[in-house]
Amino acid sequence: MRITAVHEGVVPISSAIRNAWIDFGTMDCSVVAVVSDVVRDGRPLVGYGFNSNGRYSAGEILRRRVLPRLLDAEPGALLDGAGRLDPARAWEVMMRNEKPGGHGERSVAVGVVDMALFDLAAKIEDVPLYRYLADRHGDGSPDTSVFVYAAGGYYAPGRTHADLRDEMRGFLDQGYEVVKMKIGGADLPEDLRRIEAVLDVLDGDGSRLAVDVNGRFDLATALEYGRAIEPYGLFWYEEAGDPLDYRLNAVLAEHYPGPLATGENLFSLQDARNLVRHGGMRPDRDVIQVDPALSYGLVEYLRVLEMLRDHGWSSRRCVPHGGHQFSLHIAAAMKLGGNESYPGEFRPTGGFADGARVEGGRIGLTDAPGIGLELKAEFYRVLRALHD
C-alpha cells in the first residue's frame, strides 16, 4: 500500500455565537484527503480528516512540515509487519525532527492527518472505525451506542432567557437528556438567572445540566461561582480556569464537591498527565475531556488512556470535546463515558451522520467503512472537492 497524494484545504465553520473567552465569527478548520493506491469499485480509497472547533486551521504547519515528511517517507515506513497501513508508524514519521513541548497548533496539524490515516486504514480493512479500533486497541466488544449531551447556551446578540429556554427544549425534543450551557460571559447574578431559566426546562433537575466557563476565571471567581452553583447539583462544572493552571483546578476541587470537567485544551500525553498529577482531579466523579482531533490524534489519545488506567482512572470518566464522528467511534470502541454534540453548530464538520437519531440521550454507530464522513452530504462535498 502506498499513499499517492495528500490534499489539504480550509473550510469555514463560523457561527454567530460566543463563549466567555472567544467568539466564533471567524472560526475555520483544516481538512485533508489522503489518497491511496488501493482501489475499490474503480476508485482509490481516500482517508479524510479535520480538526475540531475551537482551534483554527493549521495549514502552514501541514504544508511545511507534516505532509512533506509523510509524502517523502519510504513506503515501508508507514506499514506494519503484515504490510498494512499503520497510523502509529505514520505518526512517528510526521513527528520526526520535532522537539518536545510547544504543542499548540502542531498537535492540531498532526491530529488532522492522524484522523485521515485511521479513516483510510479502516476503509482498507472494509470495517467501520469503531470495529477496527475495538479489535486492535480495545477488548473486541465495542459499545453499540454512546451517551451524548447537547452543548449550547452560548452568548449571542439579542439572545434572551426565553430564547435560551427554547434552545434547550429543542435539544430535549431531539432526544438529548443532558444539556450544557456557557457561563462566565456575564456577571454572576445574570449567569445564575440564565442557569435557572434552563433549569425551568429541566423541571429543576440540575443533574441534567452542565455549565462551561471556557477557562475564563481566576481562582477567586472560580470559587465564588462554585459556591453559588453548588446547590443546583449540576452534571458538571467545566474548565473554570486556564487549562494549564493545575493549582487553580486543585484548589477548586478541594472546595467544590460536585463533578469537575476539563482537558479539552490539553494537547498531549504530558499535559494530561500533569492534570492528573497536579490538578486535583477525582477519578470517582470528575471528567477528562481531551479531544483526540486536537491532541496529536488517536495515536496520542491511546497513550492518554493508558496513562489514565495506570493512575486508577476508568475510561468511562473520559468524554471527549468536539462533537464529531471521529470521537464518536473512539468512544464506542474504547468504552468512554460519552461524546459531546453541538446540534446545528460548526457546520459542515461537526455533528454525526445525516439521519442519525439520538434516543434516550444515546446515539448509535453507522456500518460505513472508516469514520463514515461520506454519510454527511454537505461535508462530503467539501472533502471530495479536495481531490476530484
N, C-alpha and C positions, 0 to 999 in steps of 0.2 A: 504494500500500500504506500502511495506517495501523496503528498499534498502538492497540487499543481498550481494553486493560486490562492491568495488571500485578498479579499476586497474589503475596504474599510470606509465608513461614512459616518455622518452625524444626522440625527433625527431630533427635531424639537419635541419636547414633552412638557411644554409650558402650561401653567394653569394660573388663573387669576386669584390666587389664594396666598396666604402667608401663615407661618407659624410664629413662635416667639422670637425667632432668630433671623430668618430669611423669607423673602417672597419668591415665588416660583415662576414669575413672569418671563424670565429668560432662560429657564432650565432646558438643557438638552442632554443627549447621551450618545455615546459611541455605539455603532453597530458593526459587526464583521460577518463575513461569509467565508468560510474555509472550504475550498473546493478540493475534492479528492479525485483519484483516478479510478475509484470503484464505481462501476456503472450499474444502475438498476433501472429497469423499464426504459432503457435507452438514454438515460440522463445520468451525469455524475452525481454521486451523493455529496451533499453540502451541509456543513455544520454551521449553525447560526449562534451568535452571542451578542449581548448588550449589557450595559451597566444599569444598575438600579437608579431610582430617583434620589435626589439629594446631593449628588456629585455630578459635575459637568463632564462633557466628553473629554477623552484623553488622547485625542488623535496625534498630537505631537510625539508623545511617548510611544505610541503604537508604531507610527511611521518611521521614527528614527532609531528605535532600539528593539522593541519586542518583535515586530513582524520580520525585520531583516534577519534576526537570529533564527527564527523559525524556518524561514524560507531557505536560508543558507545551510541549514543542518544536513548532514548526511542522512539519507532516508532511514537507515537502521537506527539512528539515534532517537527516533520518535516511536519505535516499535518495541513490544515486549519480546520475550523469548520465542513465542509462537508466531511472531510476525504480525501481530495485531497492533493497531494504534493504541498507544499508552499515554494518556494525558499526563501522568506523573512524570514520565521521561521528557515529554514535550515541555512541561513546566520547568524542569531543570535547564533545558536549552534556553528558554525565554529569560531566565534569571541569571544567565552567565554574565560575569563581569559587573554585577550589581553589588554594591556594598550593603551591609546590614543597616537596618534602621531607615528612617526617612520614607515611611511607607506612602501615605497620602495618595496622590494620583497615580503613582506607579502601581499600586495594588489594584486600582481600578482598571488600568490598561491590561494587566496580566489576567485579571478576572474576566474581562470581556472575551479574551481568546480562549481561556480555560473553559468557559461555558460552551463555546463553539466546538471545542475539541471533544468534550463529553457528549454533546449532541451528535457529533459525527460518529464517535465510537459506538454509541448505542444504535445509531442507524445502520452502521456496518453489520452489527450483530442482529439487526432487524427486531429489536425489542424496545419498549418504552424505557426511558431513562431510569425510572424508579426500579424497574425489574433488573436492569443492568447493574445498578448500584447495590441493590439488596443482595444480589448473587456474589458480587465481588468484595463489597465492603461492609455489608450488613449480615444478618442472620439468615438470609434467603427467604424470609417471610415478611414482606413489607406490609404496612398498614394499607387497607383498601380505601380508606378515606382519611381526610386530615381536618382537624379543627381550624377554622379561620375566623378572624374577627374583622370588623369593618372599621377602618381608620378614616376619620373625617373631622368635623368640628373645627375647621380652620377659621382663621380670621379673614374677612373679606369686606371691602367697602359696602356699607349699607346693610350688612347681614344682621338680622335681628334675632332675638331669642326665639321668636316664632319660626323663623327660617331654620334655626338650629334644631328645634324640635321636629320640624318636618323632615329634615335630612335624616335624623336618627330613626324616625318612623319608617322612612323609606328603606333604610338598612334592614330593619326588622321584617318588613314586608318581603325583602329579598331572601330571607331565610337565615340571616345572621342572628345570633343570640347575645353576642358581646360586641360592644362598640367602643371606640376610642375617640377622644376629643383633645384639642390643643388647649393648653393654659400657659400663662406666663407672658402673653402678649397684651394683657390688660392689667389693671391693678387687682389686688386680691379681692376686694368686695365685688367687683364686676365678674371676675372669674368664678367666684362662688355662686353668683346669680346664674351664670351660664351652666355650671355644673348642675344646679338644682333644676334648671329648665330641662336638661337631658334626663335627670332622674325622674321627672314627671312622666316622661315617655316610658321609662323602665319600671313604672309602678313603685318607685322608691328603692329599687334593688341596686345598691351600689356595687355589688359583686359582679354586675354585668357591664360596668363602666370602668375603662382605663383612662388615665389622663397623661399627657405628654408635654414636657416643658422644652424639649429640644436643646437642653444644655444651657439654658439662659441664666439660672440663678447662681448667686453666690451662696455661701453656707448659711448665712443668717436668713436669707429669703427662702432657701430650701426648707429650713427648719420651721419657719413661720407658716409656709404653705402646708407643710406636713402636719403641724398641729391643727390647722384649720380643716383639712380634708380627712383626717383620721376617723372622725365619727361616721363618715359615709361608708366605710368598709369597702373601698374600691378594689377592682380587679387587680390594678397595679398603678404605681406612681413612677413615671418613666423619665429617665435621663434628666434629673433635676439640675445637675451642674455639668461643667465641662467634662467630656468623656475621659480625659486623662487626669482629672483631679480625683484620684482614688481616695484621698483622705476625706474630701467632702462626702463622697458616697459612703465611706465607712462610718463617719460620724452620723450621717443621716440614718443609716441602718441601725445605729445604737438607739435612736430616738423614735423612729417611725416603725411601728410593729407590723404594718401591712406589707404586702409584696412590693419590691422594687424591681424595675426592669431597666437595663442599659446594655450597651455594647454595639449598637448599630454603627457607631463612628470609631470603632476599633478595627483596624485593618490587618492584623497579623496575629499569629500564634503568641508572640511575645507580649503584645499589648493585652490580649485576652487573659494570658496567664498572670500578668500583673494585676488585672482587675480581680481575679480570684484570690491572689495572694494578699493584696493590699486594699481592696475596695470594700471589704466588709460584707460581701455577698453571702447570702444564707441559702444553702442548697435545698432546704426544706420548703422554701417559699418564693425565692427570687428567680428572675428570668434573664437569660443571656440572649441578646438579640443580634449577634454578629450576622452580617449579611454576606453569604458566600460570593455574590456577584461583585461586591466592592472590596473584598479582602483576599485578593490573590486567587480567588476561585475555589472550587471544590477541593482541589489538592490540599490547599492550606486549611480549609474548613475541616477536613477529615482529621488533620493534626490537632485542631482545636478540640474536636470531640474526644479524641484520645486523651488530651491533657485534662479535660473536664472529668473523664472517667477516673483518671489517676488521682484526682482531687476529691473524689467521692460524689460527683455530680451525676445525676441521671440525664440522659439525652432528652427526656420529657421536659426538662427545665429550659430547653432551647426553643425559641420561637423567632425565626429569622425576620429581620426587617426586609422590606422591598415589595411585597405584594405581587409576585410574578411566578410564572410556571416553573422556572428553574428551582427555586426554593421549595415549591410545592412537591416536586419529585423527590428532592432531598429529604423533606420532612417525612414523606411516606416511607422511603427506603431505609432511613436511619432511625425511624421511630422517634421523631422530635415531638415537641409539645404542640406544634401547630404552625401556622403561617399567617403573615399579615395580608390584608387586602385593602385596596383603595378603590372602591366602586366608583367608576366614572372618571377617575383622575389619571393623570400621567399617561395618557394615550399617545401613541399606539402600543407602547412597550408593556405597560402594566396590565394586570388582570390575567384571567385564565382563558381557557379555550372558549370560543364562541358557543353559546348554548349551554355552557356549564351552569349547573344549578347548585345553590347552597341549600341544604336541607338540615334542619336541626343544628345549625352552626357548623356543618361539616361539608366538605366537597370531595368528590371522587376524582380519580385519575383517568386519563384517556389511555387508549391502547395504541395510539400512533407511535411509530418508532421515534426514538430520540425524545426531545423535550415536547414536541408537538406544536411548535410555533406556526406550522403550516395551518393549524386549525384556528388561528387568529387572522381572519381575512385581511383586515386593514393593515396589520403589521406585516403579514407575509408579502403583501405587495411592495412594501418598503424593502424588505430583505431580498426579494427576487430581483429588484431593480439594481442591487449592488453588483450582480454578476451576470444578468441576462442582457 
